[in-house]
Amino acid sequence: MAVKDGLFYLIPLFVSSMAISSHHALFYQKPLHSSNVTIYSRTNPGNVSARLAFIVQQTASSQTTVRDGKNFGSTKTPFLEDSKYSKTQAPTEKKFLSSVSPKRRLYHSHPTSKANLATTPKHVASRSGSGSRGPPVTRPANGPTDNTTYFNDTSLPSNPAETTETITGETTSITATSTATEVTSESLTTVTDLTSTKTITTGTSGTTRSSPTTTDRTTRPIPTTTRTESTTSNTRRTKHPSTEWETTESAAGLNTKSNILCEHISFGTKVVTTPPATQDIQPTSYADELKNISEKEVDLQNVTEVLNETLIYSENRENLKADEIQEIAIILQKCANLSGIQPEDSQKVLLNIDCVLSADASQISASANSSQVLLDLIPMLVQNTNATSFDFLEGENLGFTAKSIDCATTEGIGLLDTGKEFKTITNTKTDDDNKQHSIFITSADICKRSSQASHMFVTIYRNYKLFIGPKQYNTYKSAETLSRRSTVQKAAFERDSKQDPAPSKCDEQIALVDEAPVMSGTIIGNEQNTLLNPQSTTVMATLHFSLTNTLRPLHGHFRVTWWDTELLEWSTSNQCETAVEGGKLVASCNHLTDFALIVDAALNDPNMCDKALYSLGYTVNTLSIASLLFLTVMSASAYWPALVGNHVILYLRGYAPPTKDLVCLSHKAAMFLFYIVFTIFSDEAVSGKGCSVFASIAYMLLMSSVLLTIFQALRLTTAFAILTGPWVKVIILPSSAIIISLLPPFVASLLLVTLSDFFQRGDCFCWVRPDYVVYAVVLPTSVMILNAILCTTVICKRVFGRRRFSRSMRRREQTQIASRIGAVFLMQLSMGTPWALQYLTLYTPHTTAWHYIFTIVMGSQGTMLALQYLYKRQKSLYFYRDPHNVSRRTKEESLSE
């Protein structure tokens, strides 16, 4: 029996191979598709008789039989799409199961371009394989009489034979098309892919041959493939239309260099593809196919089919174009206008809107009034839906819940966005998780005000893409630490060039908060009238906005405003009352509409915007840099023997003997480096993405300078106070002072820049956030002021408190000690003042006097040190130039010798 079946199996194969002997190598190496084919699933590969039926039917029948191992009698109709490339192809059946969650309803197929090979026989236009194929429609009456189904394409010829064009000359075209299968997120089903028809048009004879092959593939989208072959050369180049990789073969098909690895299998070819590294082909628009759908008459009988067909295109999401969005909006509007539409179909309407919200904002903006159409159809959809309530909670960009108003219960309606999913809520209380957004509206006040209210619904949009008007708005960025920078999404809020330009970031303005949703609460009446009560004193909607990932504005405040449907802009009047509770902003609104979290502020710091303040900062910082450079050289000259006896250095030192003080040298060097970094890299226009890094470096250097100043005061204190013990000696050692002053600020800055937003100002000023009161104000200011008071008190009591000791001291020594005490006290006080002053500059969008005081004090630290040095030098010169002091000094020096 096996031998009989085998012979019966091989005879047709031998006949078929003789008919195409000149192309047998190509037949087995390049799998192409045919419409006349029996398709088997991997669960039932079939026996020898079934395989024989496959070969016989491809020449005798124009119909495609699908055998899935369960229903061998089921028949599916193939479809033929004629476009730029001649192709014959069977479709993959697409079903929309209401039991499957919207997130798992995935349809993947691949498009075909519309070019004319007759006009460009040597050029194959490429296209992306990432799009979705449109649904098939019935062939016109002048088409073939078989049961074949075609795409609605005006370029289709009336005769199926015309789908293969005869090209004169020495050009041979070979066209193949692959069809994707359906993929669900539940499982990956293995099926047998659709077959191909290889169409060869040679020379001027006009002969045509077709060879069927079958290919077993997993359910992954198979890109459309077009191959062009020229007989004038010995090689054939095959280019994938959606990628850059290509295959080169000899004309005989013997020498192959390809990224396609073919493995011969009985009556089939297993194709293993290596995906390309890059892809630069833009997806193609399918507005014509969508237009055909939008021109259909939609009723309650076919609305499910229309929505399913539309969803195939909508799931292109990010690749949707403006004209496609416009046609989708028209289709959804027709469906929403159907009175008595079922809730399952209403959910499909919302699913299509959810897909559109994934499109690029510029494409939505360029799609005429599609955004307004999508917003307006939701109230109609709610009123026309044949249900007392329905939800849509599994969207990626949209959450929705609606119900009929029952004044007997006075229950409200609410929606919660956790960031991962949407949930319905029954009261204003939410979980303690600060990452949640929510909206809740009550019906008690509504029933008192209007007896015509019939439905209420709430919606959460996770972006602003549908709210488009003549104005552009800047986006207020979210918190971005180095540890989460790779996960932060970019603000997709680019507008059309026809809109008014966004205001300057230096001006007070309304800015939209990145990653904050738009939350809508709406009441509709029996006549689809939206009830708005802007003058009501009763809270009708309570909103919670999470501020976990949002920086608090430094030059303004958070506000909750509403979308003005007449002016098509975010309103600046009648805004909701707000209060910050923990990590959330709670808004109480006395009317119902679309609400959004905004920042009413200037986005940039006045130090970056005010030219006078900017110039003043550069001036005082430059003076401090020059002063600290001079002081650093003078301190370092004591360690350089060649400069110790230099006359210029002696004069600049005031002829005072050089003193080696490593702590003092480190202090001057740290201050010098701080002003270099702070002056050059405090502007984000210079530092760029490294703004927070340079801010952390400046903070570390300044805090090191502060600690070194404290150690200098402690060393001065130990010289006059009775402080003994081994720990005192260890602390005042220069090495200990330097290590303690440098290491802790470095570790603290590293942790703060990595794990917090301490350096994330968001206003183009690369410095610390002064609203971190503990780290930026209280801690540094308190430590320095307390240390200054303590050290000054101890020294004064020790030096001047004892009368006998004070009498024994010479007047010069008292003057020098007093000057040193005053210098230490003033230095620490001046270094602590900027930390307090910068807090006074918060939350004002304009330049104030505090901004000027902060800039002057912050930038003049180095200049103040230089003035103190010059004062000490003047005293030293006076001592050395006074003849009495000179003779006295000479006498003391001789006695000491």
Buried (B, 14 or more C-beta within 10 A) or exposed (E): EEEEBEEEBEEBBEEBEEEBEEBBBBBBBBBBBBBBBBBBBEEBEBEBEBBBBBBEBBEEBBBBBBBBEEEBEEEBBBBBBBBBBBBBBBBBEBEBEBEBEBEEBEBBBBBBBBBEBEEEBEEBBBBBBBBBBBBBBEBEEEBBEBEBBBBBBEEBBEEBEEBBBBBEEEBBBBBBBBBBBBBBEEEEBEBBBBBBBBBBBBBEEEEEBBBBBBBBBEBEBBBBBBBBBBEEEEEBBBBBBBBEBBBEBEBEBEEBEBBBEBEEEEBBBEBEBEEBEEBEBEBBBBBBBBBBBBEBEBEBEEBBBBBBBBBBBBBBBEBBBBBBBBBBBBBBBBBBEBEEBBBBBBBBBBBBBBBBBBBBBBBBBBBEEBBBBBBBBBBBBBBBBBBEBBBBBBBBBBBBBBBEBEEEEBBBBBBBBBBEEBBBBEEBEBEEEBBBBBBBBBBBBBBEBBEEBBBBBBBBBBBBBBBBBEBBBBBBBBBBBBEBEEEBEEBBBEBBEEBEEBBEBBBBBBBBBBBBBBBBBBBBBEEBBEBBBEEBEEBBBBBBBBBBBBBBBBBBBBBBBBBBBEEBBBBEEEBBEBEEEEBBBBBBBBBBBBBBBBBBBBBBBBBBBBEEBBEBBBBBBBBBBBBBBBBBBBBBBBEEEEBBEEEEBBEBBBBBEBEEBBBBBBBBBBBBBBBBBBBBBBBBEEBEEBBBBBBBBBBBBBBBBBBBBBBBBBBBBBBBBEBEEEEBEEBBBBEBBBEBBBEBBBEBBEEBBEEBBBBBBBBBBBBBBBBBEEBBBBBBBEBBBEBBEEBBEBBBEBBBEEEEEEEEEEEBEEEBBBBBBEBBBEBBBBBBBBBBBBBBBBEBBEBEEBBBBBBBBBBBBBBBBBEBBBEBBEBBBEBEEEEEEEEBEEEEEEEEE
